[in-house]
Amino acid sequence: MSEVKTHLRTCNICEAMCGLEIKYQDKQILSIKGDKEDPFSQGHICPKATALQDFYHDKERLKTPIKRTENGWVDISWQDAFDEIIEKFKTIQETQGKNALGVYLGNPNAHNLGNAMFLPAFIKSLGTVNRYSSASTDQMPHHVASNYMLGAGILIPVPDIDRTDFMLIIGGNPVVSNGSMMTAPNVQGRMKAIQKRGGKVVVVDPRRTETAKMADEHLFIRPEKDALLLLSMIHTVFANQQIDLGHLENYVEGLDKIESLVKNFSPQEMSDYIGIDASAIEKLATDMASAKSAVCYSRMGASTQTFGGLCQWLTNVFNIITGNFDSEGGAMFPQPAFDLLRRTERGQKTSYGRYQSRVRKLPFFNGEFPVATLADEITTPGQDQIKALITVAGNPVLSSPSGDKLAVAFEELDFMVSVDIYLNETTKHANIILPATTGLENSHYDIFFNSFSVRNNAKYSAPLFEKEDNQRADWEILKEIAAGLSGRPNDGFTPEFVLDMELKSGPYGNQGLSLQKLIDNPHGIDLGALKPCIIERIKTSDGKVNLAPQLYLDDIPRLKDMLSQPARDKDYPFDLIGRRLARSHNTWTQNSKRLVKGKNPVTLQLNPKDATDLGVENGQLLSVSSNVGEIKIEALINDDILQGVVSMPQGWGHNQKDTGMSIAATQPGVSINDLTDANRVDLLTGNAALNGTKVSIKVA
């Protein structure tokens, strides 16, 4: 046996960018621990990191291309796979039109250096407008708000959590997620630091989450009423004459429009709808406006609902008018070493609304249509109907609304390809599956999540293990298909070549930052705390923050219409919301046996009063129905959830039949997306409304 060695890298499973110290011998991993010398994560690690070795060693993982035949799946060569894929795609596009080919990109692409580099060129080679991704299930409201207010969808404000005195969290559970659109390892420690320095954390959520239990205060709110809360708090700031734009006073337009808008949204008028006392709403607004530094952070519960676009816009407005935008301790902007904003010109025309989806007329933004309409585009006949599809590192049958509808649609395709290491609920519908290397066989640099980081830093990770001769990295697969479709030879560029070029020409290049410097500093390099920079980085044509884009003002009547609707649906009287689990991330960590072992975590959480009314006991099997589906799930009864609201985890459902995976039979859980309705979206941004689904409950 050879000596025990140490490998340093960044975990690429979730957004937190935790540094890892991996002990290994030959090709056997001995341990995965937090890297205490990583300047960003400082030794923090969550349970998910151990899944990296599980993916690498998993016997169920695919390592060679396979093809679906009448007699089952068979191995084929890479060349035969590429030849058939390119021939089929070309034929379908020649006979049915360019847009007859669709593409879906899953969440792991954002955590993959090679794919982040080369997916744009790959998508361009497909020549289709029918592009979809997981972004429209959870984050599109953030991007649309930044696009219309700041001129660029990637210019996302993040909480300066390490220096704030007051943090208001709406619909987020960062203690479990380690952020989410806020890259922040060890949020628990960072929250304790706020409290230790005399600050305060308040959580507003229909569920008393793990974050809420750590906070100084938790307020229950009715699902999908977050926009009303934000409007009421903004009303209070105006009423108290606490408007403070700080250093942005000459860089903000539309303040008068906001003042006019919120006049009819006083806490007294809205409190019954919101479910929070008017005095508590006023205190929240006053406390935030009075704090030395403060930040409002709204996340999944506020984004993945029918008013997600309004929520993220109003969150920005609230931070701006209280003087907590682009200022220390408020909502600030990273300056990443690999700067995705660098090539965006001021006044650059937005892609929002350039097209509408063919069937439901939903908006096109950031180069894609909402995934909630993907099934419609496959099953509805007509010009530009999707007849072929390629999915890359995604499992939308489980992660997208009306997943069963999407599964049926996939069976209607003339041809489907999946780039994935597993035969799963989505890829089982493919004609050919192309398996890529896993995290430990790939190099890594977090391009996207450094753009959402609470502190500027940079770190490069070389591959731990060399890939086998018959394996291909994702980016190599994508470049091979792109070359075949375009007829142009592969350019030969590698992720490292592009990364080095971007680092040298980026904001820290004049300080000598390069790929070699990162290699020489394997624990990572701290580039400093966030600094005020929006005046220099803003991309609106006039260089000013647009506080009141007409797009959002036009959506307010839809919000007002909700006020006249019955508070409770007699057929489906409960509101279903999702919940995050510390040992889970979307659908892909469910392939790690150590993360799914133990007690079934996929339960329906409900309030004791509701349980009594229904005659339900803890652990009892329930039948939960919505207008689109029905599932059976165990009851979890406690007072951590608001009466009239129920909750279950997102990202499960691997017990579906016919996946061909033996591990599927041992995995617990049902899919929440068998209940969510693809027709429920935020009409403003097209984002899926995964929260607020109306359901009925009975004993199974």
N, C-alpha and C positions, 0 to 999 in steps of 0.2 A: 504493500500500500504506500502511496505517496504521502507527503506531508500535508497537514491541515493548513488550508489557506484562508485568507479573508478577502472578501469582495465587498466593495462599497457601491451603493446605487440608490436611486430614488424609487420608492414604491410607485407603481403606475396603475394601481387598481382604482383609487378614487382621487379626488381633487387635492388632497391635503399635502402631497409632495413630501411625505415623511422619509427621512434618510434611513437606510437600512445597512446593517452590518451582517453579512452572510458568511458563516463558516462552512467550508465544504472540503471534501476530500475526493479527489478524482472527479466523478460526476455525481457524487452523493452529497446532498445538502445535509449538514449536521444541525444547523440552527439559523434562525432569522431573528435578529434583535434590532432594537432602535440604535441608530448611530448617535452616540452622545456628543460627538464632535461636529455633527452637522449643524452649522450656525443657524439654520432656519427651524428645524424640527427639534433640535437639542435632545435627542434620545426618545422622543415620543413615538409610539407605534400603536396601532390598533390591531384587533384580531385578524383583520382581512389579509395582512401582509403574508401570513403563512400560506395563503392560497397560491402564492407564486410557485412554490415548490410542488404543490399539488397539481397545478396545471402542467408543469414540466414533466412530472413522473406519471401522470394519469394514463392508464392503459386504454381508456376510452377515447383518448385524444387521437385525432386523425393526423397522419404524417405523410400520406400519399393521396393524390387525387382519386376520388371515387365517382362512379357513374351509376345512376339509377336505371335498372333494366327490368324487364318483365319477371326475371328470376331473382331480383334483389340487387343489392349494391355490389359493384365489382371494382377492383382497382384498375386504374388506367395510367398511362404515362403522362408526364407534364406536357410533352409535345402534342400528344393526341388530344389532351384536354384543351390546350390553347387553340389548336387547329379547329376543333369542333365549335368552341365558343365564338371565335372570330367569324367563322363561316355562318353560323346561325344568326349572330347579331347583324352581320352585313345583309344577309338575305331578308331578314324581317324588316330592317330599316329601308331596304331598297323597294320592298313590295308594299309595306304598310306606312312608310314615312319615318323620318328621324325620331319623332316623339313616340313611336311605338315601343321604344326601349326606355325602361325606367331604371332608376338606381336608388337604393336605400342604404344609408350609412348609420351604423349603430354607435352607441356611446363609446366603446373602447377605441374608436378611431381618434378621439380627442386625446387619448393617453398613449399614443403611438407616434414616435418621432418620425419614422419613415412615411407613415400615412399622412400625417399633418403636412409634411413637405410636398408629397407628390399626388395627393388626391385632387387638387385643383386641376392639374394637367390631365389626369386620368378622366375626370368628369368632362372636361372640355373635349377630349377625344371621343366621348360617347355621342356628342352632338345633339343631345336631347334636353328639352326644358323640363322633362318629368323627373325632377330630383327631389328626394325626401330624406329626412334624417330624424334622429331622436331629439334634436334641438326643439322641434315643434311639439314635443310632449312635455317639456319642462322649463325652457328658458327663453323662448322667443319674445315674451313681453319685455325682458331686460334689453334685448338688442334693439327692438323697435323704439323704445323710449330713448335710448342713447342716440339712435340714428336721428330722430326728429328733434331732440333737445340739444344735442351736442355735435351732430353732423357725421357720426360714425358709429355703427352698431357694436364695434369691439371696444369702444371707449366706455367701459363699465365702471361706475363708482363702487368702491368696496369700503367696508367699515375699517377705520383706523383703530381697531379694537385694542391695540396695545397702549393707546394714549387717551382713550375716551373716558369721560366722567359719567356718562349716562348712555346706556345702550337699550334701545327699544327694538325688540325682535317680534315681527309679525309673521306668523305662519312658518317659522323656521325652527329647526331642531339641530343647530350646529354642534352641540355636544356629541351627537351621534354621527352627523355627517362630516364633521371637521370642516364645516364651511358650506360649500355649495354656492357657486358664484362669489365666493369669498374664501380663497385658499388660506387656511389657517390651522395647521396641526396643533393639537392640544388646546382646543377651544375651552375645555374645562379649566385648564390652568390659566388661560388668558382671562376667563370670566372671574375666577377667584382673584386675579391680580387687580381687576377693576374694583372689586369689592374691598380688597385690602387697602387700596389707596383712597378709600372713602367714596367711591363711585357707586352707581346703582344699575342693576339690570332688570328690565321689565319684559315679560313675555306675554303676548296676546295670541291665544290659540284655542280652538275648540277642545283641545286635549291637553292635559297637564303632562307635558313631555318631559323627557330627561333633562332638557335645558330649562324648562319651567321650574322643575324641582330644585334646581341650583340657583335660580334667579331670586332676587329680592321680592319680586311680586309677580303673580300670574293672574291674568284676567281672561275668563272664558269669553269667547265671541261666537256668534252664530256663523256657520259656514257661508262664504261668499258675501259677507257684509264688510269686508276689509276696506273696500273703496269708500264706503259710507263713513267708516271710522276715520280714515285719513282726511276726507273732506271736512268732517266735524272738527278735527284737531286743527286743520288749516284755518277754518272759520274762527276758532278760538284765538289763534295767534293774531289774526287781523283785528278781532274784537278787542283784544287786550293791548293793541298797538305795540306788539313785540316784534314786528318785522325788522330783520337785521340781515342785510345781504353781505355784510363784511367787505372784504376786498373785491367782491364781484359787483359792487353797487353800480358801476358803469358798464357792466358786461351782461346784464340781465334784461330781457325784454318780455313784456306781457304780464307784469305784476298787476296792473289794473284789471286785466281780464280774469285773473285768478280771484281777485277780491270780489268782483261782480259774481263770479260763478258760485262761490261758497256761501253767499248771503243766505240762501235757503237751506243750508245744511248745518244748522246749529245743533249742538249736542242734545239740547232739549227736544228738538224735533226728531232726531234720528236715534236716540238711545233705545227706544223700544224695538226698533228694527235690528239694531246692532247687538242688543243683549247686554250692554254695559251701561251702568248708571251715568247720567249726564255729568255728574260731579267728578266721576273717575276719568271720563274722557277729557274734561277741562283740565284736570290735574296733570294728566299725561302730557298734554300740549304745553301747559305752563312750565312743567318741570324740564321738558326738553328745551324750550326756548330760554329758560333761565340758567341752565347748566353752563359751566365754563366751556365745556365741549360736550357734544352729544351726537348720536347718529341713530337713524332709523334704518333697520335692515329687514326687508320683506323678502320672503323666499317661497318655497314650494306651495304652501297653502295659499299664498297670495298670488302666485303665478299660474298655477294649474287649475284655473276656475274660469267661469264665463266672463269675469271682469278682470282678468289678469293684466291686460294692457293698461287699464286705468290704474290698477294698484301700483304698478312699477313707475308709471308716470307721476302719480301723486306722492309716492315715496320720495322721488327726487325733488319734487316741489317742496315738500315738507322740510327736507334737509336744507334746501337752498334758502328758504325764507327765514329759517332760524339761525342763519349764519354758520351752518355746519356742512358746507359743501366746499371741497377743495381746501379744507383747513384742518389743522392738526386736531386729531381726536374725532373728526367728523367723517363724512363720506369722501374718500380721496381716490387718487388715480395712480396706479403703479407706473413705473417707467422701466419696462422689461428690457433685458439685454437683447433679446430677439424681438424686435418691435414690429408687431403686426400692423401698427398704425402708420408706419413710416412711409408707405407708398400711397396713402390716402390723401388726395388733394382737398384743400378747402373748397367747399361748395360742390363737391362731387355729387352727381345725381344719384339718388337712392334707387335701389332695385324694388323698393316696396311698391306693390301695385302695378309693376311693369306688365305682369300678366295676371290673369285670374285662372283658377283651376277650371277645367273644362266642364265638370258636372255641377259642382256646388258654388262656383264663383268665389272661392276663398282666396285671400291675398298671397301673392308671391313675394318672398322677402329673403334676403341674404342668400340668394341663389337657389331657393327651394320652395316647394309648396308644403302645406301642412300635411303631416302623415295621416291625420284623421280622415283624409279623403282619398288615400291611396287605393283602398278596396273599390271605391266608386269608379276610379279611373281605369281599373282593370276589368270590371264587370259590365260597365256601361258601353254599349256599341257606339261607334261613330268615329269620325276623323280624330287622329291622335290618341285613340284608345291604346293603353299599354298592353302589348302582347308578349313582351319579354322583359325580364327583370334580373338585375344583379344586386345582391345584398352583400355588404361588406361589414363583418364583425357586428352583426345585429340580430336580435331575436324579436321582431315586432309583433309576432303572434302572441307573445306574453307581455311585451312592454308597451304596446299601443292600444288605444281604446277599441272595443269590439274586436278583440283578437280572434275570436272564432270566425267572424265575418271575413277577416283578412286571410285566415287559413283556407277558407272556401275559395276566395278569390285567387289565391296562388295556384290552386288546382286547375284554374281556367286558363292559365298562361300557356302559350305555345312553347316557351323555353325559359328556364330559370337557372341562374348560377349563384352560388353562395361561396364567399371567401370566409372560411370559418374553421376552427379546429375541432368542432363538435357536430355530430349529427343530432339536431335538436328539433324543437317544435316548429321552427321556421325552415331550417335547411333541409328537413326531410321532404319538403315539397320541391327541392331543386332537382334538376337533371344532372348537374355536375357540382361537386363540392371541391373547392381548392383550399387545402389546409395550409396555414401559415405558421411561422415560428411563434413561440410564446415570449412573454416578457423577458425571461432570463436569457434568451438567445438573441435578444435585440439590444441595440444601443438605445439610450434614452436621454432626452432633454425635454423638459415640459414647456413646449411652445405656448400652448393656450393658457395653462394655469398660472404661469408667471404673470400673465396679463390680468389675473384676478387676485394676485397675492397681496397679503397684508404687509409684506415687507419685500423690498427688491432683493433678489438673490439670483444666483445662477449655478447650475450643477449639471455635469455631464456624466453619464454612466456608460461604460463600455459593456459589451455582452459578457455575461458570466461564462456561458458555454457556447462553443462554436456549434453551428447548426450542422446536422448530418448532410451527407452528400446529396441526398434526394429531397432535401427540404428547401423551401423558398421563404424569404421574408415577405410580409404583406406588400411592401413597396415594390419588391421585385416582380410580384405577380401583377400588380397594377400597371407597372411600366411595360410588361410584356404584352398585356392586352391592349394598352394604349398604342403601342408601336404597331401591333397587328391591324388595328382599326384605322389608324391614320396613314399607314403605309410609310411612315418615317422611321428611321433606325433609332434604337434606344440611345439616348444622349450620353449614357454612361455616368451621369452624376449620381453621387451617393448622398445619403443624409448628412454625413460628416462634412462633405465638401460644401454643401449649401449652408450648414450650420456655421462653419468657420467663416464663410464669407459674410453672413449676416451679423455675427458677433463683432467682426472687425469693422464693419461699416455702421454699427448701431451706436446707441448713445454712450456706451462705455468703451468703444473702440479706441478712442484717444487716450484711454487709461491703460491700454495694452491688453484689453480682454480679447481672447481668442480661444479656439478649441484647445490648443496646446496648453494654454494657461489653466483651463478647466481640468484637463487631464493631469496637470501637475498639482492640482488641488482637489483630490477626489472626494473630500468631505463637502465641497461646495464653497462658494464665495459669497459673503454678505456684501450687498451693494448699498445698504443703508435703508433708513426709514423712508416712508412715503413723504413726498414734498409737494407743496402747492405747485401745480403745473398746468391747470386746465386752460389758462389764458394762452399758453404757448401750444398746447396740444389740441385745442378745440378745432373742429373741422367745419363748422357752419360757415356759410359764405361771408357773413359780416363779422365773424369772430365773436359772436355773442350767444349766450345761453337763451334758447327759445323756451320760455317758461310755459307758454300756452299754445302749443301747436293745434291748428284747427282740427286735425284728425281726432284728437282727444275730446275737444269741446263738442264735436259732433256725436260722440259716443255717450255723452251724459244723458240724453233722453232715454236711451236703452236702460241705463241704471235706474232712472226715475220710474220707468215702467214696472220695475221689479217691486217697487213699494206698494203697488196696488194689487199685487198677486197674493193669493192665500199663503199664510205662513207655513202651512202644512198640507201636503198632498194626501188626500184621504186614502188613495190606493197604495201609495208608497210614502208612508209617514216619517221615515228616518232619512237623515243625510249621511251618506257614506263618505269618509275621508281616508286617505292613505296614512301609513306611518313607516318611518325609517327604522331599520334594525342595525345594530352595531356590527353584526357579523354578515351583513348582506350589502351588495351594491348592484342595483338594477337586477338583471337576470344572470349575469355571467359568473358571479361568485357561488351560485348554487351548484356548480360542478365540482366544488371542493367538498369532499366528504367530511373533513374535520369542521367545516363551517356550518354544515347542515345537520350534523349528528346531534343527538340529545332530544330534549322535549320539543314537540312541534311548536314553532313560533307563529305559525299562520293561524291566528285566532281572530274572532270578531269581538272587539272590545265594546262593551255597552254599559250604560249607567245602571246602578242597582235599582232605581225607581222604574226604569224601562223594563229591566229583567223581571221585576215583580209583576208589573202589569201584563207582561207576556207569559208569565208562568215558566220562566226559564231559570235553570240552575247552572252554576259554574261548571264548565266542561261538557255541557250538553250539546249534542249535535243540532245545529240550526240549518234551516233552509232560508237562504237570502235571495230575494228576487228583485230585479229591476225591469224596466220596460224592454230590455234586450236579452236578458239571460237569467240563469239561476245557478247557484252554487250551494254546496253543503260545507259547513265550517263550524268548528267548536267555539263555544261561548267563553269569553273572558270577562268577568263581571267585576268592576271596581268604580270608584268615584273619581277616577282620573279623566273622565270624559263627560262632556256636557250632555245633559238629558236631551234626547231627541237626535243625538249624533252617535254613529257607530264607526269603528275604525278597523282596518285590516292592512297588513303589509303589502307593499308593491313589489313586483319582481319575481313572484313565485308562480307555480303552476306546472312544474316539471313532472307531474304524475300523469300527463296526457299519454294516451296509448299510441303505439306504433311509431315511436321516435327511433326505435332501433337501439336505444341506449339502455344497457342494463342498470346503470345508475339511476335512471329516471324512476324506476320502480321503488327505490329506497328513499326518494326525496319527498318530503312532506309538502303539503300546501296546495292551494288552488289559486287561480289567477284572478286578481281584482278586475282585470280587463275583460273578463267574461260578463261583468256587470256594467262597466262604463260604456257609454253610448258615444260612438264616433260622431254622431250628429250634434253632440254638445261640445261646442268650442267657444273660445273667446273670439267673437266675430271681428274684433278690431285687429288682432294679430294672427288669428288662425290657430293659436295654441290649443292643444287638447285640454278639455275640462275634466281632469281626472278626479278632482275633489267636488263634493256637493251632489254626487249621484243620488237620486231618490230611490230608496229601497224599502221593501217590506220584509218582515221577519216572522217566522213561525218555527215551532219545534219540528224537526225533521221526522 
